[in-house]
Amino acid sequence: MAATRVVVDPITRIEGHLRIEAQQENGRITNAWTTATQFRGLEIVMQGRDPRDAWAFAQRICGVCTVVHAVASCRAVEDALGIRIPPNANIIRNLIHGMQFVQDHVIHFYHLHALDWVDITSALKADPAATSRLAASISPWPNNSATWFAEVKDRVSKFVSSGQLGIFTNGYWGHPAYKMPPEANLMAVAHYLEALDWQRDVIRLHTIFGGKNPHPNFLVGGMASAINLESTATINAERLTDIHDMIKRAQRFVEQVYWPDLQAIASFYKEWASIGGGVTNYLACGEFPEGNIDEPDKFYLPRGIILDRDLTKVVPYDSSKVAEYISSSWYDYAQGDEAGLHPYEGETKPNYSGPPAPWTYLQGEKKYSWLKSPRYEGRAMEVGPLARMLVAYASGHEDVKAIIGDALGRLKVGPAALFSTLGRTAARGAETVLLARRMSTWYDALVDRIKSGDTQTFTKDKWEPETWPATAQGYGFLDAPRGALGHWVQIADGKISRYQCVVPSTWNAGPRDPQGQPGPYEAALTDNHPLLDPARPIEILRTIHSFDPCIACGVHVLDAEGKTVTEVKVL
Amino acid sequence: MFYPTSHPWSTDQSLGDHLAERGVSRRDFLEFCGSMCAVLGISSTMLPKVAAQLEAIKRPSIIWLQLQECTGCVESVLRTAEPSIGDLVLDMVSLDYQHTLMAGAGEAVERAKADAMAANKGKYILVVTGSIPLEANGMYLTIGGRTGREILEEAARDAAAIVGVGACAHFGSVQAARPNPTGAVGINKIITDKPVVNIAGCPPIGDVVTATLVHFLTFGRLPEMDSEGRPLFAYGKRIHDQCTRRAHFDAGQYVEVFDDEAARKGWCLYKVGCKGPAVFSPCPIFQWNTRTSWPIGAGHPCIGCTEPYFWDTMTPFYGRLPNVAGFGIESKVDTIGAALALGATAGVAAHAAATGLYQLRHRKQAEAEAAAGSSTPTKEG
């Protein structure tokens, strides 16, 4: 049987513009290509700007993970200028970033990923009373009543019978890859709707500290939201109580809805624990400083690298070993297509060399993406929740060992099951539970500091450009919901002279490198991967969505002038 | 938190019947219409018309294109409360094409879009987030192997109304900031034969988007707009004139540096870069995320994201507004304010002209500074 060429463009339920091409033979995927089809060039735009403005420009890389580039940018500029932010500001950033994780992961699960596993039309056959019993068997969530499930069933039933299916038009309903009974489907659909309302509520934490969401405001040197218990216009007891209650509601939803649902759904799809593993190396730059930014041993989630899926050791991460390749990307390097450049030496000349639009296929093209190919010592690395949980698990992190061990035990699978599409999705849920819990620790720490009289949120002494050196450079890291992120900034005469980012979706969604090594998406799609019906590629969506693509983040451009900097500063 | 809406709205049913079936009383419905009137700034004498129109309409088709963008505007609409996104998608409109939420992918959703546009020719609402890159023959953005421009032109052809959501859709936003590497432009540079509503902001408040849609569905026309295409019901006033910290500005009480004693008292942020005096926005009134707070309310100066080309005209964000300095500010700012107030009373055209003149002056200054190699606004000691 000849190979069938498959194109999925646009990939939906993601951030950004992504195209997948694949070859299918005998129900399996034998080859795959990942293409980012958008380019914006934001780092070029940032050159010559005030470095204190950089966070706002960088933030607009992505409106989904809407805090991560802003915080990484602040950290890069603070590193360059030698600014140490006050402990309160660090805690507030942890709370904001923590809620970003929790809210974003829940949205990903229900609104971006669930429809790969949940057949809405099957939910119409469910018995609401049986659905309620099923839900009660896995969770004490009080909304799981038969009357509530009956209402949802009725709502969906009328919606479907209206003939106007809207966002559900041409979904892959009835595909044999859907395995869940009607009651499990109805439960998931009901929680899809509840999660829509929940996410709007808990993200208000960003609004209190940052004035709005998406794109809350940040500040180099700390945070702009002053603390004063005696003022109506600042962080005071009323605002703190709102935050406290949001954290509680976030924890409750995650522990009583998201995490039980995830495990219940996974139990119907255990074969996906041996599908879609892909590359065998995992990188985490670590996150949530609970001491100073330069004390990685005090991060809540640890930094490190797992090589060849060997969970017996964690290799230290060294940011100087990162390089980006362009042999499959629509860019030129002065040294040619074989070269790999560290971000401090990075150069970018976009040069589209693909076919003119409209095109049909890109497979067979030497270059086929606006993403570059980042490599660590020449290896392709997966980043994101799975990488973080593996590094923490292998590091002996007590909380992570407990929750991962518990989940593996329930599904009756060993740690090898983590290296898969299902493992990626489960790791995201596990870290959401842990981070929602950890937010209480940060909240309590903030309250304790205020009690002790410390209300400082901003470091003033290096705000004015007159206090800055003539030239400076800095590295801002951040382990974002989608994985390890790095911003590199160089400052000359008070302005940004170069700005560069290496971001999670570049690591995961990048194309082949000069050695022909595929990126993590491409490798995962060819790792024991089924594709039954090329016209209804639901299996491709399952694996690609398990990475939670954020392609606008991935598509960036390094320095336009290609200047070389010999000094490389490493945290 | 959750208020279930159990009965979807079928095609052969008017909204009035649909709500009656859902158990919504006539009185509840009129209350909802009243709150929509308040949001839209419509006189309560119009209430019967709003109610009648809302009752009669059926679920209209919406085609939502996401072009060169960051998805922040979509996320903002996901945060709307009244109507919630769940109610909007299941009960109020038929969202027939939208990348972030659609179940299918690839050919299946492209076919869904083509079918919806054919079935609702001349009737569907086109919502667009993102800009169009014109450099490199448009290859900086393709979807399904086609350029963003081609996709936009096709979808705009038979649209009943076009609503551009966010700074990218009108001004190209951050990717169009100097030196605009991809040649990004707003959709109003491509679609010139139809009005395009500009729901300005980076991102805009999601509720402004839903209120604009309700306006169109109720009155059968787009809301009145200023010279930048922004609906007056949301963008008709300056932040400065509605600011919760305005009294401190008038009293000369300014934050000098972040986290100083003035910041801890909630004083005016003008001296640390607030662009509020030059910005038309619903932020102080609508506020963000179910009216939780807004940027100035959380202690950060306004960065002017509802204004044209704000990445160039409003930066550096922490520099003071040009031509508006120190304690002489009141006369200066009030001169501008008087011109705009005149515009508001003399009608939409005058208002638009005043706004446009102000913007033009502002933009010209930025361009002059760019030519001189500096974008630094006047910094007063």
Interface residues (C-beta under 8 A of the other chain):
Chain A: V7 V8 D9 P10 I11 T12 R13 I14 E15 G16 H17 R19 T37 Q38 F39 R40 G41 L42 I44 V45 G48 R49 D50 R52 D53 A56 F57 R60 I61 C62 G63 V64 T66 I107 H111 L112 L115 I120 N143 W148 E151 V152 D154 R155 V156 K158 F159 S161 S162 G163 Q164 G166 I167 F168 T169 N170 G171 Y172 L193 E194 L196 D197 W198 Q199 R200 D201 I203 R204 H206 T207 I208 F209 G210 G211 K212 N213 P214 H215 P216 N217 L219 G221 G222 A224 S225 A226 I227 N228 S231 T232 A233 T234 D242 R249 P350 Y352 G354 P356 A357 P358 W359 T360 W370 T455 Q456 T457 F458 K460 W463 A535 R536 P537 L541 A552 V557 A560
Chain B: M1 F2 Y3 P4 T5 S6 H7 P8 W9 S10 T11 R59 S61 Q66 Q68 E69 C70 T71 G72 C73 V74 E75 S76 L78 R79 T80 A81 S84 I85 G86 V89 L90 V93 S94 L95 D96 Q98 H99 T100 L101 M102 A103 G104 A105 G106 E107 A108 V109 E110 R111 A112 D115 A116 P133 A136 N137 G138 M139 Y140 L141 T142 I143 G144 G145 R146 T147 E150 S173 V174 Q175 A177 R178 P179 N180 P181 T182 A184 C202 P203 I205 T244 R245 V257 F258 D259 D260 A263 R264 K265 G266 C283 W288 N289 T290 T292 S293 W294 P295 I296 G297 A298 G299 H300 I303 W311 T315 P316 F317 Y318 G319 S375
